[in-house]
Amino acid sequence: MPTPDDFFAIDMRVGTVLEAAPFPEARKPAIQLTIDFGPELGVRRSSAQITVHYSPETLVGRQVIAVTNIGTRKIAGFTSEVLVLGAMPGPTEVVLLNPNHPVPNGTRIG
């Protein structure tokens, strides 16, 4: 069973999507994201399986919530640096989590 300390070790932050592009090389349908997490963390990249509800054009400028301290993962030659979070009402369906009001990039989730 995870402890509260385990939970608080996870660094979740708000960032704004700067760029989004289709990722046809990925094994499962995905979109490559470039996300600004503010001056402390800078710009990071992610591969996100969010194609059921989103297209690249609808993501630019949108704030998202991501785990920023879980290391990197290579996906079809692309380095994913953060894990974008979403609710999963179905096995391939992701609804992105985001703040109700705009907040500065890099704002911590707690």
C-alpha beads as a LAMMPS data file, in Angstrom:
LAMMPS data file: protein, C-alpha beads

110 atoms
109 bonds

1 atom types
1 bond types

-500.0 500.0 xlo xhi
-500.0 500.0 ylo yhi
-500.0 500.0 zlo zhi

Masses

1 110.0

Atoms # bond

1 1 1 0.000 0.000 0.000
2 1 1 1.520 3.401 -0.968
3 1 1 2.080 5.842 1.859
4 1 1 1.383 9.587 1.823
5 1 1 5.154 10.100 1.469
6 1 1 5.109 7.920 -1.666
7 1 1 2.333 10.063 -3.128
8 1 1 4.049 13.362 -2.341
9 1 1 7.272 12.105 -3.960
10 1 1 5.457 12.296 -7.304
11 1 1 6.034 15.731 -8.866
12 1 1 2.899 16.755 -10.772
13 1 1 2.914 20.098 -12.541
14 1 1 0.803 22.220 -14.876
15 1 1 2.224 23.002 -18.289
16 1 1 1.034 24.558 -21.541
17 1 1 1.235 22.633 -24.806
18 1 1 3.475 24.552 -27.228
19 1 1 3.488 22.023 -30.076
20 1 1 1.553 18.877 -30.931
21 1 1 2.131 16.505 -33.830
22 1 1 0.806 13.137 -34.976
23 1 1 3.025 10.191 -34.023
24 1 1 2.426 7.541 -36.706
25 1 1 5.550 5.574 -35.699
26 1 1 4.076 4.713 -32.275
27 1 1 2.690 1.197 -31.877
28 1 1 -0.599 2.590 -30.494
29 1 1 -2.177 5.832 -31.798
30 1 1 -0.458 8.769 -30.086
31 1 1 0.411 12.448 -30.311
32 1 1 3.836 13.977 -29.635
33 1 1 3.595 16.964 -27.279
34 1 1 6.054 19.743 -26.444
35 1 1 5.010 21.275 -23.107
36 1 1 6.247 24.397 -21.275
37 1 1 6.525 23.823 -17.509
38 1 1 7.871 27.290 -16.700
39 1 1 11.346 28.529 -15.777
40 1 1 12.134 25.874 -13.138
41 1 1 11.517 22.799 -15.330
42 1 1 11.563 24.292 -18.819
43 1 1 10.184 22.601 -21.916
44 1 1 9.627 18.834 -21.885
45 1 1 8.272 16.341 -24.408
46 1 1 5.706 13.573 -24.109
47 1 1 4.072 10.900 -26.220
48 1 1 0.421 10.669 -25.249
49 1 1 -2.204 8.132 -26.329
50 1 1 -4.990 10.706 -26.443
51 1 1 -6.233 10.424 -30.035
52 1 1 -9.823 9.406 -29.184
53 1 1 -10.785 12.924 -28.032
54 1 1 -7.936 15.148 -29.263
55 1 1 -6.138 16.112 -32.441
56 1 1 -2.855 18.029 -32.543
57 1 1 -4.656 21.224 -33.575
58 1 1 -6.892 21.184 -30.483
59 1 1 -4.006 20.781 -28.030
60 1 1 -1.741 23.775 -28.711
61 1 1 -2.266 26.406 -25.988
62 1 1 -4.069 23.987 -23.678
63 1 1 -2.894 23.522 -20.096
64 1 1 -2.304 19.939 -18.992
65 1 1 -1.178 18.168 -15.830
66 1 1 1.797 15.819 -15.991
67 1 1 4.097 13.783 -13.771
68 1 1 7.509 15.336 -14.325
69 1 1 9.878 13.156 -12.261
70 1 1 9.425 9.600 -13.516
71 1 1 12.362 9.502 -15.900
72 1 1 12.410 9.157 -19.662
73 1 1 11.045 6.491 -21.960
74 1 1 11.963 5.792 -25.594
75 1 1 8.949 5.265 -27.815
76 1 1 9.670 4.535 -31.493
77 1 1 12.816 6.663 -31.353
78 1 1 11.096 9.552 -29.519
79 1 1 12.117 10.404 -25.941
80 1 1 9.101 10.967 -23.705
81 1 1 10.114 12.955 -20.608
82 1 1 6.828 13.422 -18.744
83 1 1 3.583 11.492 -18.274
84 1 1 0.512 13.544 -19.180
85 1 1 -2.420 12.634 -16.905
86 1 1 -6.002 11.926 -17.829
87 1 1 -9.144 10.142 -16.732
88 1 1 -9.701 6.825 -18.512
89 1 1 -13.399 5.998 -18.930
90 1 1 -12.418 3.203 -21.347
91 1 1 -9.264 1.195 -22.124
92 1 1 -8.188 3.446 -25.034
93 1 1 -10.059 6.614 -24.060
94 1 1 -8.246 9.413 -22.207
95 1 1 -9.777 12.711 -21.073
96 1 1 -6.970 15.097 -20.134
97 1 1 -6.791 16.582 -16.643
98 1 1 -6.382 20.349 -16.523
99 1 1 -6.972 23.220 -14.090
100 1 1 -10.376 24.949 -14.130
101 1 1 -8.649 28.339 -14.372
102 1 1 -5.346 29.279 -16.005
103 1 1 -2.363 29.044 -13.659
104 1 1 1.345 29.759 -14.208
105 1 1 3.286 27.024 -15.987
106 1 1 5.108 24.875 -13.449
107 1 1 2.425 25.200 -10.780
108 1 1 2.587 22.158 -8.497
109 1 1 -0.315 19.781 -8.024
110 1 1 -0.810 18.665 -4.444

Bonds

1 1 1 2
2 1 2 3
3 1 3 4
4 1 4 5
5 1 5 6
6 1 6 7
7 1 7 8
8 1 8 9
9 1 9 10
10 1 10 11
11 1 11 12
12 1 12 13
13 1 13 14
14 1 14 15
15 1 15 16
16 1 16 17
17 1 17 18
18 1 18 19
19 1 19 20
20 1 20 21
21 1 21 22
22 1 22 23
23 1 23 24
24 1 24 25
25 1 25 26
26 1 26 27
27 1 27 28
28 1 28 29
29 1 29 30
30 1 30 31
31 1 31 32
32 1 32 33
33 1 33 34
34 1 34 35
35 1 35 36
36 1 36 37
37 1 37 38
38 1 38 39
39 1 39 40
40 1 40 41
41 1 41 42
42 1 42 43
43 1 43 44
44 1 44 45
45 1 45 46
46 1 46 47
47 1 47 48
48 1 48 49
49 1 49 50
50 1 50 51
51 1 51 52
52 1 52 53
53 1 53 54
54 1 54 55
55 1 55 56
56 1 56 57
57 1 57 58
58 1 58 59
59 1 59 60
60 1 60 61
61 1 61 62
62 1 62 63
63 1 63 64
64 1 64 65
65 1 65 66
66 1 66 67
67 1 67 68
68 1 68 69
69 1 69 70
70 1 70 71
71 1 71 72
72 1 72 73
73 1 73 74
74 1 74 75
75 1 75 76
76 1 76 77
77 1 77 78
78 1 78 79
79 1 79 80
80 1 80 81
81 1 81 82
82 1 82 83
83 1 83 84
84 1 84 85
85 1 85 86
86 1 86 87
87 1 87 88
88 1 88 89
89 1 89 90
90 1 90 91
91 1 91 92
92 1 92 93
93 1 93 94
94 1 94 95
95 1 95 96
96 1 96 97
97 1 97 98
98 1 98 99
99 1 99 100
100 1 100 101
101 1 101 102
102 1 102 103
103 1 103 104
104 1 104 105
105 1 105 106
106 1 106 107
107 1 107 108
108 1 108 109
109 1 109 110
